[in-house]
Amino acid sequence: MTLVVPDPTRTVPLPLRQQADVRDRWLTQRLLDLLPGLMDRAGIDLWLVVGREGSEDPVLPTLLPATWLSARRLVVLVLHRSDDGVTPVAVSRYPVGQYLPGWSPEEDGDTDDGDERALWAAVRRIVAQADPRRIGIDVSAGCPLADGLSVAEHRLLAGALGDLADRLVSAEDLVVGWLEARLPEEVAALDALARLTDRVLAEVLSPAALVPGLTTAADLAWAVRERLAGLGTPSWFHPGVTVQRAGVPLRPDAGVDLPAVPQDAVLAPGDLVTCDAGLSSLGLATDLQRSVYLLHPGEDAPPAGLRRAWAAGRRAQELTAAALVPGRTGNEVLAAARAATAAEGLPTDVYSHPVGVHGHGAGPAIGRWDDQRGVPGDGDRVLHPGTAFAVELAVRVPVPEWDGQCLRLALEEQVVLTRTGTVPLGRPQRELWTVPPDQL
């Protein structure tokens, strides 16, 4: 019987069993199609990823079969680059999916259900046979996602390798490349998941969840989280909801003026509500923001000042997306985006980032919300085609109808970088949503 797996670009979320099948197919394809080039680019001949149950390397789940929800006892993945591609070997007490077995307790005559000393000896044998020049391990001072090897595991590994330990180097660049690179099939799934995120936010930022004189920003945040959990696509962070209204000016925080309406304030006509949310499914994450204006009685559209602010934000997004050019660093993109928005008189804070396996993904960082001078380390990473980004920023615009009070309008959309530019993912918010007063 042939299992027909639904196309994840057409139907999300998938049942868990079908998600597992899709993820395992992706893992096989990534090991075959992506990893050889990434290892060559990083100058790594052999990659060792060590996972101990209860002490998980952040990159380990992206390399394990979907049914492995965590490491089991101790597992060492050995990924060797050769002329034939990458040979994946698992040194583990248990079989590990599509990996070649590198050791079994029975072969060593072990009677203790898996002796770690014999396991480490098997790692030594495999590495010595491969005879790599540079052995990558997950240690990094600058990238937390590439710093998953614990001190104890590092000590055990170095002891097992003996003189081969002199060849150990940081696999930081390889880890970042592995986490940020997306297959075309994964990009298609991100597109579908972004659409799902948009749909949930549209449902919550509507009369279905907005109750006059009752609903607060905190209520909306929990409504989004509950809805995503009910779909089997849980939030990877607690949704953020901000409210801005006339008469409540922005307040300074870490040198940045931010919305000051309390989370427990009841929503009212004239409010501008922005929700930041992201879901997890298929081993991928989304990160989007959506805004809605609650119309006053007699209004059929937001005030002209809010419409101009929305147009300014959309234009800043376009300019920032255009600054995403393969070969630039994140800091160069930040400088280009800020120069482009300043040239058009758009006061903009840019804080965009890769998105994929993690919502705040590995790869080039493009500014921070509280620091527009560039990001040391991650901001110096180069943009590569095939990386998905959250184009996240905020514009500051005075609103005449609010007696000149400044509005900080935050926007966030997802795109994928190609060799010729960016392509939107999902269904971008083109217009400021509204809720009529008779529907509140």
BAPADREN-358522 format. One record per atom (N, C-alpha, C): x, y, z. Coordinates in steps of 0.02 Angstrom, whole numbers, padded with zeros to 5 digits, always signed. Layout:
<sites>
XYZ;...
</sites>
This chain:
<sites>
+00043-00060+00000;+00000+00000+00000;+00044+00062+00000;+00029+00109-00044;+00067+00171-00048;+00032+00225-00007;+00069+00256+00037;+00042+00310+00077;+00043+00375+00037;-00015+00404+00028;-00019+00468-00008;-00019+00523+00044;+00032+00564+00043;+00039+00618+00092;+00009+00682+00063;-00038+00714+00098;-00067+00777+00073;-00013+00829+00063;-00021+00871+00014;+00025+00925+00001;+00017+00977+00055;+00069+00990+00096;+00062+01038+00151;+00049+01109+00127;+00060+01123+00063;+00046+01190+00038;-00029+01200+00026;-00067+01145+00029;-00138+01151+00016;-00181+01148+00079;-00159+01107+00127;-00199+01097+00186;-00155+01100+00248;-00164+01150+00289;-00132+01153+00354;-00185+01174+00405;-00180+01148+00466;-00129+01102+00489;-00144+01030+00470;-00092+00990+00463;-00100+00919+00448;-00107+00879+00513;-00139+00821+00511;-00136+00776+00569;-00064+00758+00585;-00051+00743+00648;+00017+00733+00672;+00053+00678+00633;+00018+00623+00618;+00051+00568+00582;+00073+00590+00513;+00032+00629+00480;+00051+00653+00414;+00106+00706+00418;+00104+00747+00471;+00159+00794+00481;+00225+00757+00488;+00224+00702+00525;+00286+00664+00535;+00312+00638+00469;+00269+00613+00427;+00291+00587+00362;+00321+00643+00320;+00289+00701+00319;+00315+00757+00281;+00383+00779+00308;+00388+00785+00373;+00451+00807+00402;+00508+00758+00389;+00493+00693+00391;+00546+00644+00377;+00568+00647+00304;+00521+00659+00259;+00540+00667+00188;+00584+00729+00180;+00565+00782+00214;+00606+00843+00210;+00676+00831+00238;+00680+00795+00294;+00746+00782+00324;+00791+00744+00275;+00763+00692+00244;+00803+00654+00195;+00826+00699+00139;+00781+00740+00113;+00798+00785+00058;+00849+00837+00079;+00843+00862+00140;+00891+00913+00164;+00961+00882+00172;+00963+00821+00198;+01028+00788+00206;+01061+00776+00138;+01020+00761+00088;+01047+00747+00021;+01063+00810-00017;+01018+00859-00016;+01022+00916-00061;+01055+00978-00030;+01045+00989+00035;+01069+01050+00066;+01134+01042+00104;+01139+00988+00144;+01195+00983+00190;+01263+00980+00157;+01273+00944+00102;+01340+00944+00072;+01366+01014+00056;+01326+01055+00024;+01347+01122+00007;+01359+01165+00068;+01317+01156+00120;+01326+01195+00181;+01390+01176+00217;+01407+01111+00217;+01469+01090+00249;+01529+01116+00211;+01525+01116+00144;+01580+01143+00104;+01589+01218+00118;+01533+01254+00122;+01537+01326+00133;+01567+01342+00201;+01553+01299+00251;+01579+01310+00318;+01648+01280+00329;+01671+01241+00280;+01737+01209+00287;+01738+01155+00341;+01683+01118+00347;+01677+01064+00396;+01675+00997+00359;+01720+00952+00378;+01722+00885+00346;+01678+00835+00382;+01670+00844+00447;+01629+00797+00486;+01596+00837+00542;+01531+00826+00551;+01492+00864+00600;+01467+00815+00653;+01482+00829+00715;+01459+00789+00771;+01406+00828+00810;+01346+00799+00816;+01293+00829+00855;+01275+00781+00911;+01285+00803+00972;+01277+00761+01031;+01214+00782+01068;+01172+00733+01085;+01112+00747+01124;+01104+00698+01180;+01093+00724+01239;+01079+00682+01297;+01008+00697+01322;+00972+00645+01338;+00903+00654+01361;+00902+00702+01420;+00863+00755+01414;+00860+00807+01465;+00910+00863+01455;+00953+00856+01405;+01002+00909+01389;+01006+00913+01313;+00959+00950+01285;+00949+00949+01213;+00987+01005+01177;+01024+00986+01126;+01054+01034+01080;+00998+01065+01039;+00994+01131+01032;+00939+01162+00993;+00935+01137+00921;+00990+01116+00892;+00989+01094+00823;+00968+01021+00817;+00971+00983+00871;+00959+00911+00868;+00890+00894+00841;+00835+00927+00863;+00769+00908+00836;+00763+00916+00760;+00803+00959+00730;+00800+00968+00658;+00837+00912+00620;+00873+00871+00656;+00911+00816+00625;+00883+00748+00643;+00836+00744+00689;+00807+00681+00710;+00742+00666+00674;+00724+00601+00668;+00659+00584+00640;+00603+00617+00680;+00546+00627+00648;+00491+00663+00681;+00463+00626+00742;+00471+00560+00745;+00446+00523+00803;+00492+00529+00863;+00553+00554+00853;+00598+00567+00908;+00584+00637+00935;+00546+00641+00987;+00528+00707+01015;+00584+00735+01058;+00633+00693+01074;+00691+00716+01112;+00745+00663+01104;+00804+00677+01129;+00856+00626+01130;+00834+00569+01177;+00857+00509+01163;+00843+00452+01207;+00909+00427+01234;+00917+00434+01300;+00981+00421+01333;+01034+00466+01301;+01081+00435+01265;+01134+00474+01232;+01134+00456+01158;+01134+00506+01115;+01139+00495+01043;+01191+00542+01015;+01234+00515+00971;+01284+00555+00937;+01273+00547+00863;+01256+00601+00829;+01248+00600+00756;+01314+00619+00724;+01336+00577+00677;+01399+00587+00642;+01382+00599+00569;+01396+00658+00544;+01380+00676+00475;+01445+00690+00439;+01464+00643+00395;+01529+00645+00362;+01522+00666+00289;+01557+00718+00271;+01558+00743+00202;+01611+00705+00163;+01590+00674+00108;+01636+00638+00064;+01620+00656-00008;+01656+00626-00054;+01643+00640-00125;+01574+00617-00146;+01544+00572-00108;+01477+00546-00125;+01420+00584-00093;+01436+00636-00056;+01384+00674-00021;+01398+00675+00053;+01345+00666+00092;+01352+00663+00165;+01326+00596+00189;+01366+00561+00227;+01345+00497+00257;+01321+00510+00328;+01256+00498+00342;+01230+00509+00409;+01232+00445+00451;+01266+00447+00507;+01273+00389+00551;+01250+00410+00621;+01213+00365+00654;+01190+00377+00722;+01223+00327+00769;+01256+00351+00819;+01284+00309+00871;+01237+00314+00931;+01196+00263+00941;+01141+00267+00988;+01120+00197+01010;+01092+00194+01069;+01064+00131+01094;+01006+00107+01052;+00971+00154+01018;+00911+00138+00980;+00921+00158+00906;+00886+00124+00859;+00889+00145+00789;+00863+00216+00781;+00894+00254+00736;+00875+00324+00725;+00856+00333+00652;+00794+00317+00636;+00765+00331+00571;+00809+00313+00512;+00823+00362+00470;+00860+00352+00408;+00935+00352+00418;+00959+00357+00480;+01031+00357+00493;+01058+00285+00493;+01119+00278+00467;+01152+00214+00471;+01171+00200+00544;+01163+00139+00568;+01181+00124+00637;+01257+00122+00645;+01283+00158+00694;+01355+00159+00705;+01378+00115+00762;+01330+00086+00798;+01348+00046+00856;+01286+00012+00883;+01295-00047+00912;+01242-00079+00950;+01274-00113+01011;+01240-00115+01068;+01269-00145+01128;+01290-00217+01117;+01251-00254+01076;+01266-00324+01066;+01333-00335+01033;+01352-00289+00987;+01415-00297+00951;+01474-00293+00999;+01469-00255+01052;+01523-00248+01099;+01516-00296+01158;+01466-00339+01154;+01456-00386+01208;+01433-00353+01271;+01402-00295+01265;+01380-00257+01324;+01318-00290+01353;+01316-00294+01418;+01259-00325+01452;+01221-00275+01495;+01242-00213+01491;+01212-00162+01535;+01165-00116+01496;+01134-00144+01445;+01084-00108+01406;+01112-00044+01375;+01175-00045+01355;+01202+00014+01321;+01254+00050+01362;+01315+00029+01360;+01369+00059+01399;+01394+00121+01362;+01392+00179+01396;+01414+00241+01363;+01487+00239+01344;+01527+00203+01382;+01598+00199+01364;+01607+00164+01297;+01568+00112+01285;+01571+00078+01221;+01544+00123+01165;+01492+00163+01181;+01464+00209+01132;+01516+00260+01111;+01550+00290+01160;+01601+00340+01143;+01659+00308+01105;+01675+00245+01121;+01727+00210+01084;+01707+00201+01011;+01642+00189+00999;+01617+00182+00931;+01623+00248+00894;+01609+00303+00928;+01617+00369+00897;+01689+00379+00876;+01735+00362+00920;+01807+00368+00903;+01824+00327+00841;+01800+00265+00837;+01815+00222+00779;+01789+00253+00714;+01728+00278+00716;+01697+00306+00655;+01735+00368+00633;+01752+00412+00680;+01787+00473+00663;+01857+00457+00637;+01892+00410+00669;+01959+00392+00646;+01957+00363+00576;+01906+00323+00561;+01901+00294+00494;+01888+00348+00442;+01847+00399+00459;+01833+00454+00412;+01894+00498+00403;+01935+00505+00455;+01996+00545+00454;+01984+00616+00429;+01937+00652+00460;+01922+00721+00437;+01976+00770+00459;+01983+00824+00420;+02030+00876+00439;+01999+00922+00492;+01934+00939+00483;+01900+00985+00530;+01835+00952+00553;+01829+00944+00618;+01771+00913+00648;+01730+00967+00682;+01670+00978+00657;+01628+01031+00685;+01588+01007+00744;+01587+01046+00797;+01546+01033+00855;+01507+01096+00873;+01452+01088+00909;+01407+01143+00920;+01426+01183+00983;+01478+01223+00975;+01500+01270+01026;+01507+01338+00994;+01479+01389+01028;+01481+01457+01000;+01470+01507+01055;+01511+01559+01055;+01502+01614+01103;+01452+01665+01077;+01440+01666+01011;+01400+01719+00982;+01331+01699+00960;+01318+01634+00951;+01253+01611+00925;+01225+01557+00971;+01175+01573+01012;+01148+01523+01058;+01124+01459+01025;+01094+01465+00965;+01069+01405+00931;+01125+01358+00909;+01186+01383+00907;+01243+01342+00887;+01287+01324+00946;+01260+01331+01007;+01299+01320+01067;+01268+01265+01110;+01247+01211+01077;+01209+01160+01112;+01249+01105+01146;+01314+01103+01136;+01355+01050+01167;+01372+01071+01238;+01351+01032+01287;+01363+01049+01356;+01437+01040+01373;+01457+01070+01429;+01526+01063+01452;+01543+00990+01465;+01497+00954+01498;+01510+00884+01513;+01516+00842+01450;+01472+00854+01402;+01475+00816+01340;+01538+00832+01300;+01558+00895+01302;+01620+00915+01269;+01679+00878+01299;+01680+00874+01365;+01735+00839+01398;+01735+00765+01380;+01677+00733+01380;+01673+00662+01362;+01694+00650+01290;+01671+00695+01245;+01688+00687+01175;+01762+00696+01164;+01791+00747+01192;+01863+00759+01184;+01903+00700+01212;+01881+00674+01268;+01916+00617+01297;+01912+00556+01253;+01854+00545+01221;+01847+00487+01177;+01888+00495+01113;+01893+00554+01087;+01929+00565+01024;+02005+00563+01034;+02028+00578+01093;+02100+00577+01105;+02136+00629+01062;+02187+00607+01024;+02225+00654+00983;+02184+00685+00928;+02128+00652+00909;+02085+00681+00857;+02048+00743+00882;+02047+00753+00947;+02013+00812+00974;+02046+00877+00952;+02109+00874+00930;+02142+00934+00905;+02109+00961+00842;+02068+00920+00811;+02034+00941+00748;+01965+00971+00761;+01945+00975+00823;+01879+01003+00839;+01877+01078+00827;+01825+01101+00792;+01815+01172+00780;+01741+01188+00790;+01726+01251+00799;+01656+01272+00806;+01619+01261+00740;+01560+01232+00745;+01517+01222+00686;+01465+01278+00680;+01480+01336+00709;+01431+01390+00710;+01404+01407+00641;+01448+01418+00593;+01425+01437+00526;+01383+01382+00494;+01401+01320+00507;+01363+01264+00479;+01294+01260+00511;+01291+01267+00577;+01227+01265+00612;+01181+01321+00586;+01208+01381+00580;+01168+01437+00555;+01143+01422+00484;+01188+01398+00441;+01167+01382+00373;+01114+01329+00371;+01121+01277+00413;+01072+01223+00414;+01004+01247+00438;+01004+01290+00488;+00940+01313+00516;+00906+01364+00471;+00943+01405+00434;+00912+01458+00395;+00892+01435+00325;+00925+01384+00297;+00911+01363+00228;+00844+01326+00225;+00804+01343+00176;+00739+01312+00168;+00734+01278+00100;+00706+01218+00100;+00687+01185+00038;+00628+01221+00006;+00619+01216-00060;+00560+01246-00090;+00495+01220-00059;+00494+01156-00040;+00434+01129-00008;+00422+01160+00060;+00475+01176+00095;+00467+01209+00160;+00442+01281+00151;+00466+01314+00099;+00442+01382+00085;+00368+01381+00070;+00346+01331+00030;+00275+01325+00015;+00235+01314+00078;+00261+01273+00125;+00226+01262+00188;+00224+01326+00230;+00279+01364+00231;+00280+01427+00267;+00227+01475+00239;+00218+01474+00174;+00167+01516+00143;+00098+01496+00169;+00084+01431+00172;+00019+01408+00196;+00010+01423+00270;+00063+01415+00309;+00059+01428+00381;+00050+01503+00395;+00081+01545+00354;+00071+01617+00361;-00002+01635+00346;-00032+01602+00297;-00103+01615+00282;-00147+01594+00341;-00129+01538+00371;-00167+01515+00429;-00161+01564+00487;-00100+01589+00499;-00090+01639+00552;-00132+01701+00538;-00131+01724+00476;-00171+01782+00457;-00245+01770+00470;-00268+01710+00453;-00339+01694+00462;-00359+01696+00536;-00317+01668+00578;-00332+01668+00650;-00333+01739+00677;-00285+01781+00657;-00284+01850+00680;-00345+01888+00655;-00366+01874+00594;-00426+01907+00568;-00488+01887+00607;-00490+01824+00629;-00547+01801+00669;-00549+01835+00737;-00490+01841+00768;-00488+01867+00836;-00496+01943+00836;-00467+01977+00787;-00473+02050+00784;-00537+02069+00747;-00593+02044+00772;-00658+02052+00740;-00711+02049+00795;-00774+02062+00777;-00827+02058+00828;-00833+01989+00860;-00805+01938+00829;-00807+01872+00859;-00772+01870+00927;-00723+01913+00936;-00686+01913+00999;-00687+01981+01033;-00704+02035+00998;-00706+02102+01025;-00775+02117+01054;-00780+02122+01120;-00844+02135+01153;-00841+02205+01184;-00888+02249+01166;-00884+02318+01192;-00888+02321+01267;-00845+02363+01295;-00846+02373+01367;-00822+02314+01407;-00792+02264+01375;-00772+02204+01410;-00702+02180+01390;-00690+02178+01324;-00628+02148+01299;-00568+02193+01314;-00513+02163+01335;-00450+02198+01346;-00397+02171+01298;-00340+02204+01297;-00285+02180+01256;-00263+02110+01280;-00261+02100+01345;-00242+02035+01372;-00291+01981+01350;-00356+01998+01347;-00406+01950+01324;-00392+01928+01252;-00376+01976+01210;-00362+01960+01140;-00300+01917+01133;-00248+01931+01173;-00187+01891+01169;-00203+01818+01186;-00241+01808+01239;-00258+01739+01258;-00305+01707+01207;-00349+01746+01177;-00393+01719+01126;-00353+01693+01066;-00302+01730+01045;-00259+01707+00991;-00224+01642+01011;-00196+01642+01071;-00159+01582+01093;-00204+01521+01099;-00264+01530+01125;-00310+01474+01131;-00331+01449+01062;-00343+01494+01016;-00364+01474+00949;-00309+01435+00914;-00247+01458+00919;-00191+01422+00888;-00181+01354+00921;-00186+01351+00986;-00179+01286+01020;-00234+01238+00999;-00295+01264+00992;-00350+01221+00971;-00342+01193+00901;-00306+01228+00859;-00293+01204+00791;-00235+01154+00788;-00201+01144+00845;-00142+01101+00844;-00081+01136+00816;-00082+01202+00817;-00025+01242+00793;-00007+01292+00848;+00024+01269+00902;+00033+01311+00961;+00078+01372+00948;+00067+01423+00988;+00110+01483+00985;+00180+01466+01008;+00230+01496+00976;+00299+01488+01000;+00318+01545+01047;+00274+01595+01054;+00281+01647+01104;+00211+01672+01121;+00204+01699+01180;+00138+01725+01199;+00122+01786+01155;+00064+01786+01121;+00048+01841+01076;+00051+01908+01112;+00075+01958+01075;+00078+02025+01102;+00024+02070+01072;-00013+02104+01113;-00066+02150+01089;-00053+02218+01118;-00047+02269+01075;-00038+02337+01097;-00098+02379+01074;-00114+02429+01115;-00170+02473+01100;-00144+02545+01102;-00165+02584+01052;-00149+02655+01051;-00214+02694+01042;-00218+02749+01079;-00279+02789+01076;-00263+02863+01088;-00306+02905+01063;-00298+02977+01074;-00299+02992+01149;-00253+03036+01170;-00250+03056+01240;-00204+03014+01282;-00178+02960+01254;-00130+02918+01290;-00065+02917+01249;-00021+02963+01259;+00039+02968+01218;+00087+02910+01231;+00132+02901+01185;+00184+02849+01192;+00226+02863+01253;+00254+02810+01282;+00297+02818+01341;+00367+02792+01324;+00419+02822+01351;+00487+02800+01336;+00503+02733+01371;+00537+02690+01334;+00560+02625+01361;+00625+02608+01325;+00680+02605+01362;+00746+02589+01333;+00763+02636+01276;+00742+02699+01283;+00758+02748+01232;+00711+02748+01173;+00658+02707+01175;+00609+02703+01120;+00540+02719+01148;+00502+02760+01112;+00434+02777+01133;+00387+02721+01111;+00352+02690+01160;+00309+02632+01147;+00238+02647+01171;+00188+02609+01144;+00118+02618+01165;+00111+02610+01240;+00066+02651+01270;+00061+02655+01343;-00007+02634+01369;-00054+02615+01327;-00120+02593+01352;-00110+02527+01390;-00133+02522+01452;-00122+02461+01492;-00156+02400+01461;-00128+02341+01476;-00156+02279+01449;-00226+02264+01475;-00242+02291+01534;-00308+02277+01562;-00360+02331+01546;-00340+02379+01504;-00388+02432+01484;-00439+02403+01436;-00502+02420+01447;-00555+02396+01403;-00552+02432+01336;-00557+02394+01282;-00554+02424+01215;-00615+02467+01202;-00605+02520+01162;-00659+02567+01149;-00652+02593+01077;-00706+02621+01049;-00702+02651+00983;-00647+02703+00980;-00612+02706+00925;-00555+02752+00916;-00488+02720+00931;-00489+02659+00957;-00426+02625+00972;-00395+02594+00910;-00329+02595+00907;-00292+02558+00858;-00260+02499+00894;-00276+02438+00872;-00254+02377+00906;-00208+02338+00859;-00150+02319+00884;-00101+02280+00844;-00085+02216+00882;-00087+02160+00846;-00072+02095+00876;-00013+02064+00840;+00035+02040+00880;+00095+02006+00856;+00089+01933+00877;+00090+01886+00829;+00081+01816+00846;+00118+01772+00798;+00132+01711+00820;+00166+01662+00778;+00149+01592+00800;+00143+01546+00753;+00125+01477+00769;+00182+01430+00750;+00176+01368+00773;+00225+01316+00757;+00189+01256+00728;+00216+01231+00672;+00188+01171+00640;+00238+01145+00590;+00242+01080+00581;+00287+01050+00532;+00360+01067+00545;+00376+01082+00608;+00444+01102+00624;+00462+01171+00601;+00412+01212+00585;+00422+01281+00560;+00383+01329+00603;+00401+01393+00599;+00367+01444+00639;+00349+01503+00595;+00297+01539+00616;+00277+01601+00582;+00284+01659+00631;+00283+01720+00604;+00288+01781+00646;+00257+01838+00606;+00197+01859+00627;+00160+01911+00590;+00128+01960+00638;+00113+02020+00612;+00074+02069+00650;+00016+02093+00608;-00040+02105+00641;-00099+02131+00608;-00129+02186+00651;-00158+02237+00617;-00186+02295+00652;-00258+02307+00632;-00298+02331+00680;-00368+02346+00667;-00386+02411+00703;-00428+02452+00672;-00451+02514+00701;-00525+02505+00717;-00544+02525+00779;-00613+02520+00801;-00647+02586+00787;-00692+02586+00739;-00724+02647+00715;-00769+02678+00769;-00769+02745+00769;-00817+02782+00810;-00886+02779+00777;-00939+02788+00815;-01005+02796+00784;-01003+02854+00734;-01029+02841+00675;-01030+02892+00622;-00969+02888+00576;-00917+02853+00595;-00859+02844+00552;-00870+02784+00506;-00849+02791+00444;-00849+02734+00398;-00779+02715+00376;-00729+02751+00402;-00659+02737+00386;-00616+02768+00441;-00554+02744+00449;-00509+02775+00498;-00496+02848+00480;-00477+02889+00528;-00459+02959+00513;-00404+02962+00460;-00402+03017+00425;-00352+03024+00372;-00281+03017+00398;-00269+03041+00460;-00202+03036+00489;-00181+02963+00499;-00228+02921+00519;-00212+02850+00527;-00201+02817+00459;-00240+02837+00410;-00230+02809+00343;-00162+02828+00315;-00140+02891+00329;-00074+02911+00305;-00019+02872+00343;-00030+02859+00407;+00018+02820+00445;+00023+02749+00417;-00034+02721+00400;-00034+02653+00371;+00003+02653+00305;-00009+02702+00263;+00026+02705+00198;+00101+02713+00209;+00120+02752+00260;+00191+02761+00275;+00222+02695+00297;+00186+02658+00338;+00213+02594+00361;+00220+02544+00304;+00171+02542+00261;+00174+02496+00203;+00233+02515+00158;+00243+02580+00149;+00299+02601+00106;+00365+02583+00138;+00371+02592+00203;+00432+02573+00238;+00446+02498+00231;+00392+02458+00232;+00401+02386+00222;+00427+02371+00152;+00400+02405+00103;+00423+02395+00034;+00497+02412+00027;+00517+02468+00056;+00586+02490+00051;+00633+02442+00088;+00610+02417+00145;+00651+02370+00183;+00657+02304+00147;+00603+02279+00119;+00606+02217+00081;+00652+02224+00020;+00651+02283-00011;+00695+02295-00068;+00769+02296-00048;+00782+02312+00015;+00852+02314+00039;+00879+02244+00053;+00836+02194+00055;+00857+02125+00066;+00887+02099+00001;+00952+02100-00003;+00988+02081-00064;+01038+02026-00047;+01038+01970-00084;+01087+01917-00071;+01158+01945-00073;+01199+01924-00025;+01268+01947-00022;+01279+02004+00026;+01227+02042+00042;+01233+02094+00092;+01233+02063+00162;+01261+02097+00209;+01255+02077+00279;+01192+02106+00308;+01172+02080+00366;+01114+02108+00399;+01123+02181+00416;+01184+02200+00438;+01196+02270+00454;+01195+02314+00392;+01217+02288+00335;+01213+02326+00272;+01141+02335+00251;+01099+02284+00261;+01028+02290+00245;+00996+02344+00290;+01014+02342+00354;+00987+02392+00401;+01005+02462+00379;+01068+02473+00361;+01089+02540+00340;+01053+02561+00276;+01046+02515+00229;+01012+02531+00166;+00939+02546+00177;+00906+02507+00220;+00835+02518+00232;+00823+02585+00268;+00865+02600+00316;+00856+02663+00353;+00871+02722+00308;+00920+02715+00264;+00935+02770+00218;+00877+02781+00170;+00848+02726+00145;+00793+02731+00097;+00731+02761+00129;+00715+02740+00191;+00655+02768+00224;+00666+02840+00244;+00727+02857+00266;+00742+02926+00284;+00737+02972+00224;+00759+02948+00166;+00756+02988+00105;+00684+03007+00087;+00636+02965+00108;+00566+02980+00093;+00530+03010+00154;+00569+03030+00204;+00539+03062+00263;+00498+03016+00306;+00518+02953+00312;+00482+02904+00351;+00524+02884+00412;+00512+02913+00470;+00550+02893+00530;+00535+02819+00547;+00584+02777+00538;+00573+02704+00541;+00625+02670+00584;+00602+02624+00626;+00646+02578+00662;+00639+02509+00629;+00695+02481+00606;+00694+02417+00572;+00723+02364+00618;+00688+02309+00626;+00713+02254+00668;+00688+02187+00639;+00709+02174+00578;+00688+02114+00542;+00735+02056+00558;+00713+01995+00541;+00751+01937+00561;+00730+01876+00520;+00775+01825+00516;+00755+01763+00483;+00700+01728+00523;+00661+01687+00488;+00609+01648+00520;+00605+01581+00483;+00595+01528+00520;+00593+01462+00489;+00584+01410+00542;+00638+01374+00559;+00634+01326+00614;+00615+01362+00679;+00645+01419+00690;+00628+01461+00748;+00598+01527+00724;+00554+01554+00764;+00523+01618+00745;+00574+01673+00739;+00620+01677+00788;+00678+01721+00783;+00736+01676+00762;+00742+01668+00697;+00784+01615+00671;+00858+01632+00666;+00897+01580+00655;+00969+01588+00643;+00980+01623+00577;+01032+01665+00575;+01049+01700+00514;+01059+01774+00526;+01058+01814+00473;+01074+01886+00480;+01021+01924+00519;+01041+01956+00573;+00997+02000+00611;+00998+02069+00579;+00940+02100+00572;+00934+02164+00538;+00905+02215+00587;+00948+02240+00631;+00927+02289+00681;+00891+02258+00740;+00882+02298+00791;+00843+02280+00850;+00795+02338+00865;+00739+02322+00895;+00689+02374+00907;+00717+02429+00952;+00765+02411+00995;+00791+02461+01041;+00863+02483+01024;+00886+02464+00965;+00955+02483+00945;+00960+02480+00869;+00967+02538+00838;+00969+02543+00765;+01041+02553+00740;+01090+02539+00781;+01159+02549+00760;+01190+02488+00727;+01153+02433+00724;+01179+02371+00696;+01189+02319+00751;+01192+02256+00731;+01198+02201+00779;+01266+02168+00771;+01310+02175+00820;+01375+02141+00815;+01365+02065+00809;+01405+02034+00767;+01401+01961+00760;+01348+01941+00711;+01286+01930+00734;+01233+01907+00690;+01217+01958+00635;+01227+02022+00649;+01216+02072+00598;+01268+02071+00543;+01323+02038+00555;+01376+02033+00504;+01368+01971+00460;+01317+01931+00473;+01306+01872+00431;+01277+01893+00363;+01293+01854+00313;+01274+01869+00244;+01206+01838+00228;+01166+01873+00189;+01101+01848+00167;+01111+01798+00110;+01074+01742+00115;+01076+01691+00063;+01007+01679+00034;+01001+01668-00031;+00936+01649-00060;+00909+01586-00027;+00844+01583-00021;+00812+01527+00010;+00797+01537+00084;+00819+01593+00112;+00804+01609+00182;+00739+01648+00186;+00697+01630+00233;+00635+01667+00245;+00648+01720+00299;+00618+01778+00289;+00628+01833+00336;+00560+01860+00359;+00558+01884+00421;+00503+01925+00444;+00525+01998+00436;+00493+02034+00391;+00508+02105+00381;+00469+02143+00434;+00504+02158+00488;+00473+02187+00547;+00502+02257+00559;+00457+02305+00572;+00479+02375+00581;+00422+02415+00612;+00438+02477+00627;+00387+02523+00653;+00401+02593+00626;+00348+02629+00608;+00354+02698+00587;+00321+02743+00640;+00347+02803+00647;+00321+02851+00695;+00290+02910+00656;+00225+02919+00664;+00189+02969+00625;+00142+03009+00670;+00144+03075+00669;+00095+03115+00707;+00026+03110+00676;-00025+03108+00717;-00094+03102+00693;-00131+03167+00709;-00147+03207+00658;-00181+03271+00671;-00246+03263+00710;-00284+03211+00695;-00348+03201+00729;-00339+03183+00803;-00277+03165+00821;-00261+03151+00892;-00221+03209+00921;-00236+03270+00897;-00201+03331+00920;-00126+03325+00910;-00106+03294+00855;-00035+03288+00839;+00002+03234+00878;-00035+03195+00918;-00003+03140+00956;+00031+03091+00909;+00091+03069+00928;+00129+03024+00884;+00103+02953+00890;+00097+02920+00833;+00078+02850+00829;+00140+02809+00812;+00150+02753+00847;+00203+02706+00828;+00169+02645+00798;+00170+02642+00732;+00135+02588+00696;+00184+02533+00680;+00173+02474+00711;+00217+02416+00699;+00185+02370+00647;+00227+02346+00602;+00205+02301+00549;+00254+02243+00543;+00229+02185+00521;+00272+02127+00512;+00241+02080+00461;+00278+02066+00409;+00258+02018+00358;+00316+01971+00344;+00300+01913+00315;+00352+01864+00298;+00365+01863+00223;+00428+01855+00205;+00449+01850+00135;+00502+01796+00131;+00515+01772+00070;+00572+01728+00058;+00618+01764+00010;+00683+01758+00024;+00733+01791-00018;+00751+01745-00076;+00748+01772-00137;+00769+01737-00197;+00831+01772-00224;+00858+01746-00278;+00917+01777-00308;+00902+01845-00338;+00838+01859-00351;+00820+01922-00383;+00778+01968-00339;+00768+01949-00277;+00729+01992-00233;+00688+01951-00184;+00636+01981-00156;+00594+01946-00107;+00526+01931-00136;+00496+01876-00111;+00429+01856-00130;+00387+01852-00066;+00329+01884-00064;+00288+01882-00003;+00265+01811+00012;+00258+01796+00076;+00230+01733+00099;+00163+01748+00133;+00115+01704+00122;+00050+01714+00153;+00009+01767+00117;-00034+01800+00156;-00079+01851+00129;-00065+01916+00166;-00020+01958+00139;-00001+02020+00174;-00062+02065+00187;-00060+02101+00241;-00113+02149+00257;-00101+02212+00217;-00142+02223+00168;-00134+02281+00124;-00169+02343+00150;-00224+02333+00187;-00263+02390+00213;-00272+02382+00288;-00279+02438+00322;-00293+02437+00394;-00363+02409+00404;-00369+02355+00443;-00434+02326+00456;-00475+02373+00500;-00541+02369+00495;-00586+02409+00537;-00642+02365+00564;-00669+02387+00620;-00729+02356+00649;-00780+02411+00660;-00837+02409+00626;-00888+02461+00636;-00916+02459+00706;-00938+02517+00732;-00963+02520+00801;-01025+02477+00811;-01066+02469+00759;-01127+02429+00767;-01112+02354+00770;-01047+02335+00758;-01028+02265+00764;-00990+02252+00829;-00979+02305+00867;-00943+02297+00930;-00991+02281+00987;
</sites>
